[in-house]
Amino acid sequence: MFNEIKKTIEWGHDKLTLETGKIARQADSTVIATYGETVVMAAVVYSKESKADQDFFPLTVNYQEKYYAAGKIPGGFFKREARPTEKETLTSRLIDRPIRPLFVEGFKNEVQVTCTVLSHDLENDPDIVAMIAASAALTLSGAPFLGPIGAARVGFVNDSYVLNPSVDDMDNLKENNEQRLDLVVAGTKDAVMMVESEAYELSEKEMLGAVKFGHEQMALVIDMIIDLAKEAANEPFSFEYQLNDKLYNKISKAGAKDLKKAFEISEKKERQASVASAIEKIKSSLSDDENEGNEVNELIKKLESEVVRNNILDNGTRIDGRDLTTVRSIETETRLLPRAHGSSLFTRGETQGLVVTTLGAGDSEQIIDALHKEGRLNFMLHYNFPPYSVGECGRMAGPGRREIGHGKLAWRALQAVLPSSDEFPYTVRVVSEITESNGSSSMATVCGSSLSMMDAGVPLKAPVAGVAMGLILEGKKFAVLTDILGDEDHLGDMDFKVAGTEAGITSLQMDIKVAGITPQIMEKALDQAKEARLHILGEMARSLSAPSEFSKYAPKIESLTVPSDKIREVIGSGGKVIKEIVEVSGAKVDINDEGLVRIASQNKESLDTARKMISEIVEDPIVGQVYEGIVVKLMDFGAFVNFYGKRDGLVHVSQISVERVNHPKDVLTEGQNVKVKLMGIDDRGKSKLSMKVIDQSTGKEVEKEA
């Protein structure tokens, strides 16, 4: 019944298996990839007919994690998978980025790639498995895909590269500890197509070595996919794309000079208006038949690209007149918003980010209910890209894939310099509002976030800056561009983003629009990026080079640790005790399973009250110490005084006063405030108190008579 075909190789620390022909046979192709006990199914369907006047390539990649894959039921009120999680969105982008440039030029038919995690062994991350499965399914589908691609994750332990480290290893990246890198690389057999990384201040040489290592390791996977395709691939889809040379020459003759002049205008709005005017002139020179359909628009875009690229390659001159290595002018400012805990405005050319930092207590942490773990996140970075930032009208909705991806890139760049939760027990939320955009707003977010957090008093280990590099590649001739504009991104061949401190790289992301780049180009891009990063850090230091004082509006947080056997006493039955502490003190109190208590409040009095109440629960009173107490009960033989938390002690009638007292009620009343000294604790834990050795007006001990 099934024509099942399977291939298996030893790869890294586990076996990798690809199989097809058994499940989801009505898709154009389906491949199930298994690594260890992590299983991902990738199904590909593509339309055999293109839509008329389609002006973009409608490729959709959906990566989805099913909770049953890890033997879990979704948390929350609704017990089924709903909207994509951040991990699902980021992995969808991770798969999309290396495969999109490999479809043949001119192919505009709809393609959908669906990757479903069926099993997760909690050791091997499904994202790499999904990338491999998607590549194999596309290769088998018959679609005009110039793959296959391979993918690998690379770690860096004790100066050595590690292939596909475990999920737990990647969750515990620590500076100067064993694991210092989480890098994902994808590419064809000949070239790298995509890099995504999170690092702890690695050098340019170490990062380049990691990329090379990952590319070498994926060769086995690519060979495996080719072997599978020899037995299971569909017939190639018949598709031909031919440029209308006659029409293109006519368009070039009519508008090349005007477009060249337009792209020499440095100001974005003026340049866009001039380009639009040149395009209108081109179209007016064509006949009605030639203007029909979308072909003329594609040819005009091709002409725009050639004008810009040739000017850079031939003259070394960019759109705004800069040379290849110059960074646009930078302006920075902090303390813009009076009530925000921290704020900054970072402007680089016509790209600008208003970045705001908010500090919170433990109850503000983000709860994570992921496939492989549950936990809390105390650092969040959210990136917003409103349409007004590019001078357009647009629909204002929730964050899309681009916003989530750019926010995560900036998060990766900054997490390496954050203090530990023990050093800085705050929840940190950073929001980047992109107010102007003309290239590299994600790197503006990195720079602005670094300034904003320091403005809020977050003790970063070092400031972080980022820069986006571009590439123009024609044959063996190439130019690497520092700090690219939006048009240089759209019309160029590479978007290479590098962020880090003076000491090294903390994040690297690379997307290629051509069939990969050489190590020589990548090395040059890294060297130029380092020079630019150091320059930007110098410009940022003019506003702020070290953490500022805390805002008076930020909460004050203190931490203390209680013995594990006292945790239950602090919480109380049904949370009764901790609720009372919160109610009486007005502070927020959190306690974890290890006994770490965090107290947060806007004022010191509230914080001190909560700390005192907790101390009185978990600590024993000190013999010889003077305490303030309340008389709670009078007896013939003395008075019981509540003097330390819930603890009562006895003041014997002989210890009430230096003068003779017949009965305690003669000098004391219930509810009266008194000062007592703890004289001792007997074998039964009973506290013995004395009032007569303490001056009740001053609280000081009475000097003994000679």
matplotlib code that plots the C-alpha trace (Angstrom):
import matplotlib.pyplot as plt

x = [0.0, 2.8, 5.9, 8.0, 11.6, 13.9, 17.5, 19.6, 23.0, 25.0, 25.2, 26.8, 25.7, 22.6, 21.1, 19.2, 16.5, 14.5, 11.4, 8.7, 5.8, 3.7, 2.0, 0.3, 0.5, -1.9, 0.6, 3.0, 5.7, 6.0, 9.1, 9.4, 12.7, 13.8, 16.8, 17.1, 13.5, 12.6, 10.3, 9.1, 6.8, 7.2, 4.5, 4.9, 2.1, 2.5, 0.1, 0.7, -0.8, 0.4, -2.1, -2.3, -0.3, 1.2, 4.0, 5.5, 6.4, 3.7, 5.8, 4.3, 6.2, 4.3, 6.1, 3.9, 4.6, 2.0, 2.0, 1.3, 4.8, 6.3, 3.4, 1.9, -1.5, -1.6, -1.8, -4.3, -8.1, -8.2, -6.8, -5.7, -3.0, -4.0, -2.1, 1.6, 4.0, 7.1, 9.2, 6.9, 7.0, 10.8, 11.3, 9.0, 11.2, 14.3, 13.1, 11.8, 15.0, 17.4, 14.9, 13.2, 16.2, 16.6, 13.4, 14.2, 13.8, 10.3, 8.5, 5.5, 3.2, 1.9, 4.0, 3.1, 5.5, 4.0, 6.3, 4.7, 6.5, 5.2, 7.6, 10.2, 12.8, 13.5, 17.2, 17.3, 15.7, 13.0, 14.0, 17.1, 15.1, 12.3, 14.7, 16.1, 12.7, 11.5, 14.5, 14.0, 10.3, 10.9, 13.6, 11.2, 8.2, 9.3, 8.9, 11.7, 13.8, 17.6, 18.3, 18.7, 19.9, 21.3, 21.2, 23.2, 23.4, 26.9, 28.0, 31.3, 32.7, 36.2, 37.4, 36.0, 33.0, 30.2, 27.6, 24.0, 24.3, 21.3, 18.3, 19.4, 22.8, 21.4, 19.1, 22.0, 24.4, 26.7, 29.5, 32.9, 31.2, 31.2, 28.7, 29.2, 27.4, 24.1, 24.5, 22.2, 23.6, 21.9, 23.1, 23.7, 26.7, 28.7, 27.7, 26.1, 22.6, 21.6, 23.1, 21.3, 23.2, 23.4, 26.8, 28.8, 31.4, 33.1, 35.7, 35.2, 37.6, 35.7, 32.3, 33.6, 35.1, 31.7, 30.0, 32.6, 32.3, 28.5, 28.7, 31.1, 29.0, 25.8, 27.4, 26.4, 22.8, 22.7, 24.1, 21.5, 18.7, 20.1, 20.2, 16.5, 15.6, 17.1, 14.6, 11.5, 11.5, 8.6, 8.9, 10.3, 7.6, 7.8, 8.6, 10.5, 11.1, 12.4, 13.2, 11.6, 14.8, 13.1, 10.9, 13.7, 15.9, 13.1, 12.5, 16.3, 16.6, 13.6, 14.5, 18.0, 19.4, 16.5, 16.7, 20.4, 19.9, 17.1, 19.2, 21.9, 19.5, 20.4, 17.1, 14.7, 11.4, 12.8, 14.5, 11.3, 9.4, 12.1, 12.1, 8.3, 8.5, 11.1, 8.9, 5.9, 8.0, 9.0, 5.4, 4.2, 6.7, 5.3, 2.2, -1.0, -0.3, 3.2, 1.8, -0.6, 0.1, 2.9, 5.8, 6.7, 6.8, 9.2, 11.5, 11.5, 12.6, 15.3, 16.5, 16.5, 18.6, 21.1, 21.4, 22.2, 24.4, 26.5, 27.1, 28.4, 30.6, 32.0, 32.3, 32.2, 29.4, 26.3, 22.8, 23.4, 26.9, 28.8, 31.8, 31.6, 32.7, 31.2, 28.4, 25.6, 25.6, 24.4, 22.6, 21.8, 19.8, 18.6, 16.1, 13.5, 10.4, 10.0, 8.0, 9.6, 12.3, 14.7, 14.4, 16.6, 16.3, 18.8, 19.0, 21.3, 20.7, 17.0, 16.5, 15.3, 14.2, 12.5, 13.3, 11.8, 12.8, 10.4, 11.6, 9.2, 9.1, 9.0, 5.2, 5.9, 8.0, 6.7, 5.4, 6.7, 4.7, 6.9, 7.1, 10.3, 10.1, 8.1, 9.5, 9.7, 11.5, 12.7, 14.0, 11.6, 12.3, 9.4, 9.9, 7.1, 7.2, 4.3, 3.5, 4.2, 7.9, 8.1, 5.7, 2.8, -0.8, -1.3, -3.3, -2.3, -2.5, -0.6, 3.0, 3.8, 6.6, 8.9, 8.3, 8.8, 11.9, 13.6, 12.7, 14.3, 17.4, 17.8, 17.1, 19.8, 22.3, 21.7, 21.1, 24.8, 25.5, 22.7, 23.4, 22.3, 19.1, 21.0, 22.9, 19.8, 16.5, 14.3, 12.1, 13.2, 10.9, 12.3, 10.0, 11.5, 9.2, 10.6, 9.7, 11.7, 13.0, 15.5, 17.5, 18.6, 15.9, 16.7, 20.3, 19.0, 16.9, 20.0, 21.8, 18.8, 18.0, 21.5, 21.3, 17.7, 18.6, 21.7, 19.5, 17.2, 20.2, 20.4, 24.1, 25.0, 28.4, 29.1, 27.3, 26.2, 25.9, 24.8, 25.3, 23.8, 26.2, 25.2, 26.7, 26.7, 28.0, 28.4, 30.5, 33.9, 33.4, 31.8, 31.4, 30.7, 28.6, 28.6, 25.3, 23.0, 20.0, 16.6, 17.1, 20.5, 18.9, 16.1, 18.4, 21.4, 22.4, 22.9, 21.6, 24.3, 23.7, 26.4, 25.9, 28.3, 30.5, 34.0, 35.2, 33.3, 30.1, 26.9, 24.6, 25.0, 22.2, 22.9, 20.4, 21.7, 19.6, 22.1, 23.5, 25.7, 28.9, 32.5, 34.4, 36.5, 33.4, 32.2, 35.5, 35.6, 32.1, 32.9, 36.0, 34.1, 31.3, 33.8, 35.1, 31.6, 30.5, 33.4, 32.6, 29.0, 29.9, 32.0, 29.1, 26.8, 29.3, 28.8, 25.3, 25.9, 28.8, 27.7, 24.5, 22.7, 21.0, 17.7, 14.6, 12.6, 9.6, 11.2, 10.3, 12.9, 13.6, 15.5, 16.3, 16.9, 17.1, 15.2, 16.0, 14.1, 12.3, 11.0, 9.4, 6.1, 6.0, 6.5, 3.7, 1.3, -1.7, -3.3, -0.9, -2.4, 0.8, 2.3, -1.0, -0.9, 2.6, 1.6, -1.5, 0.2, 3.4, 2.0, 4.9, 5.0, 6.5, 7.6, 9.2, 10.4, 11.0, 14.7, 13.7, 14.7, 12.4, 12.1, 10.4, 9.4, 7.9, 7.8, 8.9, 11.5, 9.2, 7.0, 10.0, 11.4, 8.1, 7.9, 11.5, 11.0, 7.9, 9.7, 12.7, 10.6, 9.1, 12.4, 14.9, 15.1, 15.3, 18.8, 19.5, 20.5, 18.7, 16.2, 12.8, 9.6, 6.5, 2.8, 1.3, -1.1, -2.1, -1.8, -1.4, -0.8, 2.8, 3.7, 2.8, 3.0, 4.5, 4.4, 7.9, 9.1, 6.7, 4.3, 6.6, 5.5, 7.6, 7.0, 8.0, 7.9, 6.4, 9.8, 11.2, 8.5, 10.0, 12.9, 10.2, 8.1, 5.0, 2.3, 0.3, 1.1, -2.2, -1.1, 1.3, 0.4, -2.6, -3.3, -2.3, 0.3, 3.5, 6.6, 10.3, 11.9, 15.2, 15.5, 17.2, 17.2, 15.4, 14.8, 15.0, 11.3, 11.8, 10.1, 11.4, 12.3, 12.0, 12.8, 11.4, 13.2, 16.6, 15.3, 14.6, 11.0, 11.3, 14.6, 14.8, 18.3, 19.6, 19.6, 23.1, 23.7, 24.3, 27.8]
y = [0.0, 2.4, 3.1, 4.1, 5.3, 6.0, 7.2, 7.3, 8.7, 9.2, 12.9, 14.5, 12.7, 11.0, 9.4, 11.5, 9.8, 11.1, 9.2, 9.7, 7.9, 6.8, 9.9, 12.9, 11.6, 14.1, 16.9, 17.4, 16.0, 15.1, 14.3, 13.1, 13.9, 12.2, 13.2, 11.3, 11.1, 14.5, 14.1, 16.8, 16.4, 18.8, 19.0, 21.1, 22.1, 24.5, 25.9, 24.8, 28.1, 31.6, 34.4, 37.1, 40.3, 38.7, 41.1, 39.1, 35.5, 34.1, 31.7, 30.8, 28.8, 27.6, 25.9, 24.5, 22.8, 20.3, 19.9, 16.2, 16.0, 16.3, 14.6, 17.8, 19.5, 23.2, 25.5, 28.3, 28.3, 27.0, 23.5, 23.5, 25.2, 28.7, 31.5, 30.9, 31.3, 33.5, 30.3, 29.1, 32.5, 32.8, 29.3, 29.9, 32.9, 30.8, 28.3, 30.9, 33.0, 30.5, 28.8, 32.0, 33.1, 29.6, 29.6, 30.4, 33.9, 34.8, 32.0, 33.6, 30.5, 30.1, 27.7, 26.6, 24.7, 23.3, 21.9, 20.1, 18.9, 15.4, 14.3, 16.2, 14.3, 17.5, 17.1, 18.0, 21.3, 20.8, 23.9, 22.4, 19.2, 21.2, 23.1, 19.9, 18.3, 21.4, 21.4, 17.7, 18.1, 21.0, 19.0, 16.1, 18.3, 19.1, 22.9, 25.0, 25.1, 25.4, 23.4, 21.4, 23.3, 21.9, 23.4, 23.0, 24.4, 25.3, 25.7, 26.9, 25.2, 25.6, 27.1, 24.2, 24.1, 21.6, 20.3, 20.4, 20.9, 20.0, 22.2, 22.4, 23.4, 26.3, 27.4, 28.0, 30.2, 31.9, 34.3, 32.7, 29.5, 26.3, 27.3, 30.8, 30.4, 29.4, 29.8, 28.4, 28.3, 27.2, 26.9, 25.0, 22.7, 25.6, 28.6, 29.9, 31.4, 32.3, 32.8, 33.5, 33.6, 34.6, 34.9, 36.0, 38.4, 36.2, 37.6, 38.0, 35.1, 32.8, 33.7, 33.2, 29.8, 28.8, 29.6, 27.6, 24.7, 24.6, 24.8, 21.9, 19.7, 20.2, 18.6, 15.1, 16.2, 17.7, 14.5, 12.5, 14.7, 14.3, 10.5, 10.5, 12.7, 10.2, 7.7, 9.7, 13.1, 14.2, 15.2, 18.8, 21.4, 22.9, 26.6, 29.0, 32.7, 34.9, 38.5, 40.8, 42.2, 44.5, 46.1, 46.4, 48.2, 50.6, 51.3, 51.7, 54.2, 56.2, 56.4, 55.3, 58.8, 60.2, 57.3, 57.8, 61.4, 60.5, 58.0, 60.7, 62.6, 61.8, 62.9, 59.9, 61.7, 63.9, 60.9, 58.8, 61.7, 62.0, 58.2, 58.2, 61.0, 59.1, 56.0, 58.0, 59.4, 55.9, 54.6, 57.6, 56.7, 53.2, 52.1, 51.0, 47.4, 47.6, 49.1, 46.2, 43.7, 43.6, 43.0, 46.6, 47.1, 44.2, 45.6, 49.1, 47.5, 45.7, 49.0, 50.7, 47.9, 48.1, 51.9, 51.8, 48.7, 49.9, 53.3, 51.6, 49.0, 51.4, 54.6, 53.5, 56.1, 55.3, 56.7, 59.3, 60.2, 58.3, 56.0, 52.3, 52.4, 55.6, 55.4, 58.0, 60.9, 59.8, 61.8, 60.3, 61.5, 60.1, 61.0, 62.2, 61.0, 62.3, 59.4, 56.5, 54.6, 54.9, 56.4, 57.2, 58.6, 57.1, 58.7, 57.4, 59.3, 58.9, 55.9, 56.7, 54.7, 56.0, 53.3, 53.1, 50.8, 49.8, 48.0, 45.7, 43.1, 39.3, 39.3, 41.1, 38.3, 36.6, 33.1, 30.6, 27.5, 26.1, 22.6, 21.7, 23.8, 25.9, 28.9, 32.7, 35.4, 38.5, 40.4, 41.3, 43.5, 44.5, 46.2, 48.3, 49.5, 51.9, 52.9, 56.6, 55.7, 55.4, 58.2, 55.8, 55.1, 51.5, 49.2, 49.2, 45.6, 43.3, 42.5, 40.6, 38.2, 41.1, 42.9, 39.7, 38.8, 42.2, 42.3, 38.9, 39.9, 42.9, 40.8, 38.3, 41.2, 42.5, 39.5, 38.7, 41.9, 41.8, 41.3, 38.1, 38.0, 37.8, 41.1, 42.8, 41.3, 43.3, 42.4, 44.5, 45.4, 47.4, 48.8, 50.2, 52.6, 53.1, 56.7, 57.0, 54.2, 54.2, 51.1, 49.0, 49.9, 46.6, 47.8, 51.2, 49.3, 47.6, 50.9, 52.7, 49.8, 49.8, 53.5, 53.3, 50.5, 52.3, 55.4, 53.3, 52.2, 48.7, 47.7, 46.4, 44.8, 46.9, 49.0, 47.3, 48.7, 47.2, 47.9, 46.5, 45.6, 45.2, 43.7, 44.3, 41.3, 40.9, 37.9, 38.3, 42.0, 43.0, 45.9, 45.6, 48.5, 49.8, 51.0, 50.4, 52.4, 50.9, 51.1, 49.5, 46.6, 46.1, 46.4, 44.7, 41.1, 40.8, 42.0, 41.3, 42.6, 42.5, 43.6, 43.6, 45.3, 46.6, 43.1, 41.1, 40.0, 39.2, 38.6, 38.1, 37.7, 37.2, 36.9, 36.4, 37.0, 35.4, 31.8, 32.4, 34.4, 33.4, 33.4, 36.2, 38.5, 37.5, 38.2, 41.6, 42.3, 41.4, 43.6, 46.6, 45.9, 45.9, 49.4, 50.7, 49.2, 50.8, 54.1, 53.9, 53.0, 56.1, 58.2, 56.6, 57.3, 61.1, 60.7, 57.9, 55.5, 53.9, 53.2, 56.2, 56.5, 54.9, 56.8, 57.8, 56.3, 52.8, 50.3, 49.5, 45.8, 43.9, 40.2, 37.9, 34.1, 32.1, 28.6, 25.9, 24.7, 28.2, 28.7, 27.2, 29.5, 32.6, 31.5, 30.2, 28.0, 28.9, 31.9, 33.5, 34.8, 36.2, 37.9, 39.5, 40.7, 42.3, 43.9, 45.3, 46.5, 47.5, 45.9, 43.1, 39.9, 36.9, 33.7, 30.8, 27.1, 27.8, 30.3, 33.4, 36.3, 39.5, 42.5, 45.4, 48.7, 52.3, 53.6, 52.5, 52.4, 49.8, 47.7, 47.9, 46.8, 43.7, 42.7, 43.1, 40.9, 38.2, 38.3, 37.8, 34.7, 33.0, 34.3, 33.6, 36.5, 37.3, 36.9, 40.2, 42.2, 44.9, 44.7, 46.7, 44.6, 44.6, 43.3, 40.6, 38.9, 39.6, 36.9, 36.8, 35.8, 38.2, 39.6, 37.9, 40.2, 39.7, 41.0, 39.3, 38.5, 35.9, 35.1, 35.8, 35.9, 36.1, 39.2, 37.8, 40.1, 40.5, 41.8, 44.4, 47.2, 47.9, 48.7, 46.0, 45.1, 43.2, 42.4, 43.1, 44.9, 47.5, 49.0, 47.4, 47.0, 44.7, 46.3, 48.6, 49.1, 48.2, 47.8, 44.5, 42.7, 39.0, 37.5, 33.9, 31.0, 27.8, 24.2, 24.3, 27.3, 29.7, 33.3, 35.1, 38.9, 41.8, 45.3, 46.6, 46.6, 48.9, 52.6, 52.6, 56.2, 55.9, 52.1, 52.0, 49.6, 50.9, 51.1, 48.6, 50.1, 49.5]
z = [0.0, 0.8, -1.3, 1.7, 1.1, 4.0, 4.4, 7.6, 8.5, 11.7, 12.3, 15.3, 18.5, 17.0, 13.9, 11.3, 9.3, 6.4, 5.1, 2.6, 0.9, 4.0, 5.5, 3.9, 0.4, -1.1, -0.6, -3.5, -1.1, 2.5, 4.4, 8.0, 9.6, 12.8, 15.0, 18.2, 19.2, 17.8, 14.8, 12.4, 9.4, 6.5, 3.8, 0.6, -1.7, -4.6, -7.2, -10.8, -12.1, -11.4, -10.7, -13.2, -12.5, -9.4, -8.3, -5.4, -4.6, -2.3, -0.2, 3.2, 5.8, 8.9, 11.7, 14.4, 17.7, 19.0, 22.8, 22.5, 21.0, 24.5, 26.3, 27.5, 27.5, 26.8, 29.8, 30.2, 29.8, 26.2, 26.0, 22.4, 20.4, 19.3, 17.7, 17.0, 19.9, 19.6, 19.1, 16.2, 14.5, 14.8, 13.5, 10.6, 9.7, 10.2, 7.6, 5.2, 5.0, 3.4, 1.0, -0.5, -2.5, -4.0, -6.1, -9.7, -10.9, -12.1, -10.3, -8.7, -8.0, -4.5, -2.3, 1.2, 3.5, 6.7, 9.4, 12.3, 15.4, 16.1, 18.8, 21.0, 23.0, 25.0, 23.9, 20.2, 19.2, 16.5, 14.5, 12.8, 12.2, 10.6, 8.4, 7.1, 6.6, 4.7, 2.4, 1.7, 1.0, -1.4, -3.2, -3.7, -4.7, -8.2, -7.6, -9.3, -6.1, -6.5, -3.3, -1.3, 1.7, 5.0, 8.5, 11.7, 15.2, 16.5, 20.1, 21.4, 24.5, 25.8, 22.5, 20.6, 18.3, 19.0, 16.5, 17.6, 21.4, 23.5, 24.3, 27.9, 26.9, 24.8, 27.6, 29.9, 28.0, 30.4, 30.0, 30.6, 31.3, 29.2, 26.5, 24.9, 21.5, 20.0, 16.2, 13.5, 10.0, 6.7, 3.2, 0.0, -0.5, -2.0, 0.0, 3.3, 2.9, 6.4, 9.9, 13.2, 16.5, 20.1, 21.7, 24.7, 23.2, 20.7, 18.4, 14.7, 14.1, 16.4, 14.8, 11.3, 12.4, 13.8, 10.5, 8.5, 11.0, 10.6, 6.8, 6.7, 9.0, 6.9, 3.8, 4.9, 5.2, 1.8, 0.3, 2.1, 0.7, -2.8, -2.4, -1.2, -4.2, -6.7, -5.6, -4.5, -6.3, -8.5, -12.1, -12.3, -12.8, -16.2, -15.8, -18.0, -17.3, -20.1, -19.8, -22.4, -23.6, -26.2, -23.6, -21.1, -23.5, -24.3, -20.6, -20.0, -22.8, -21.6, -17.9, -17.0, -16.8, -14.8, -12.3, -11.9, -11.1, -8.7, -6.8, -6.2, -3.9, -0.3, 1.4, 1.4, 0.7, -2.0, -3.6, -3.6, -5.2, -7.9, -8.5, -8.8, -11.4, -13.4, -13.4, -14.5, -17.4, -18.4, -18.4, -20.4, -23.1, -23.5, -25.4, -23.7, -24.6, -23.1, -19.9, -19.4, -16.7, -14.2, -16.5, -16.9, -13.1, -12.7, -15.5, -14.0, -10.6, -12.4, -14.0, -10.6, -9.2, -12.0, -11.7, -7.9, -8.1, -11.0, -9.4, -6.2, -8.0, -10.6, -8.6, -5.0, -4.5, -2.6, -2.8, -0.1, -1.2, 1.4, 0.7, 1.5, 5.1, 6.6, 9.2, 9.0, 11.5, 14.9, 17.6, 21.0, 24.0, 27.3, 30.0, 27.5, 29.4, 33.0, 34.4, 32.5, 34.5, 31.5, 28.0, 25.0, 21.5, 19.0, 15.6, 12.8, 9.6, 8.8, 11.1, 14.7, 17.7, 20.9, 23.4, 26.9, 29.8, 32.6, 35.8, 37.7, 40.4, 40.1, 39.4, 36.1, 34.7, 31.5, 32.1, 29.5, 28.6, 25.9, 24.4, 26.2, 29.3, 31.7, 33.4, 33.6, 31.7, 33.4, 30.3, 27.5, 24.5, 22.2, 18.8, 17.2, 13.6, 13.0, 9.3, 10.0, 10.5, 6.7, 5.9, 5.0, 6.0, 7.2, 9.3, 13.0, 14.2, 16.6, 16.1, 12.8, 12.0, 11.2, 14.5, 16.5, 14.6, 14.9, 18.6, 19.2, 17.3, 19.6, 22.7, 21.7, 21.2, 24.8, 26.9, 27.1, 29.0, 31.5, 35.2, 36.9, 38.8, 42.0, 41.2, 39.8, 41.0, 38.6, 35.7, 32.7, 29.8, 26.9, 24.2, 21.0, 19.1, 15.6, 14.8, 11.5, 9.3, 6.4, 7.0, 10.0, 12.5, 14.4, 15.0, 16.1, 18.6, 19.9, 20.4, 21.9, 24.2, 25.6, 26.3, 27.7, 30.1, 31.4, 31.8, 34.0, 36.2, 34.9, 35.6, 32.1, 31.9, 28.8, 26.3, 23.1, 19.6, 16.3, 12.6, 9.4, 6.5, 2.8, -0.3, -4.0, -5.9, -9.6, -10.6, -8.9, -8.3, -5.0, -2.6, 1.2, 2.5, 6.1, 7.7, 4.7, 3.7, 3.1, -0.7, -0.4, 1.5, -1.1, -4.1, -2.6, -2.1, 1.6, 5.0, 7.5, 11.0, 13.7, 17.3, 20.2, 22.8, 22.5, 23.6, 21.0, 19.2, 21.0, 18.0, 14.3, 11.7, 8.0, 5.1, 1.5, -1.7, -4.0, -4.0, -1.0, -0.3, 0.1, 3.4, 2.0, 1.7, 5.1, 6.8, 5.1, 6.3, 9.9, 9.9, 8.5, 11.0, 13.9, 12.9, 12.6, 15.9, 17.8, 16.2, 17.2, 20.8, 20.9, 19.7, 22.3, 25.1, 24.5, 26.1, 28.5, 29.1, 32.4, 34.3, 35.8, 39.1, 39.6, 38.7, 41.8, 40.1, 39.8, 42.4, 45.1, 45.4, 48.1, 48.2, 51.1, 51.5, 54.0, 55.1, 53.1, 56.3, 56.9, 53.4, 54.5, 57.6, 55.4, 53.0, 55.6, 55.1, 51.8, 51.6, 54.7, 56.1, 52.9, 52.1, 55.6, 55.0, 51.7, 53.2, 56.2, 54.5, 51.1, 49.4, 46.8, 48.1, 46.0, 47.3, 45.1, 45.9, 46.9, 49.6, 47.6, 48.7, 46.7, 48.2, 46.0, 46.9, 45.8, 49.3, 51.8, 54.8, 53.1, 52.1, 55.7, 57.2, 55.0, 55.6, 59.3, 59.3, 57.3, 59.5, 62.6, 61.1, 59.9, 62.5, 66.2, 68.7, 70.0, 73.8, 75.2, 72.5, 73.4, 71.6, 71.5, 72.5, 73.3, 76.6, 75.5, 78.8, 82.5, 85.1, 88.8, 88.3, 85.4, 82.0, 78.6, 76.0, 72.2, 71.3, 68.1, 65.3, 66.6, 69.6, 73.1, 76.3, 80.0, 82.1, 85.6, 88.2, 89.7, 86.4, 85.7, 87.8, 90.2, 92.7, 94.3, 92.3, 94.0, 90.8, 87.1, 86.6, 89.1, 86.5, 83.2, 80.9, 78.0, 74.7, 76.3, 74.4, 76.4, 75.9, 77.0, 77.0, 76.1, 79.1, 77.9, 76.3, 78.4, 77.3, 76.3, 74.0, 76.4, 76.4, 79.6, 79.4, 81.7, 81.7, 84.8, 83.2, 80.4, 80.6, 79.3, 78.0, 76.1, 75.4, 76.8, 79.5, 83.0, 84.4, 87.2, 90.7, 92.1]

ax = plt.figure().add_subplot(projection="3d")
ax.plot(x, y, z, "-o")
ax.set_aspect("equal")
plt.show()
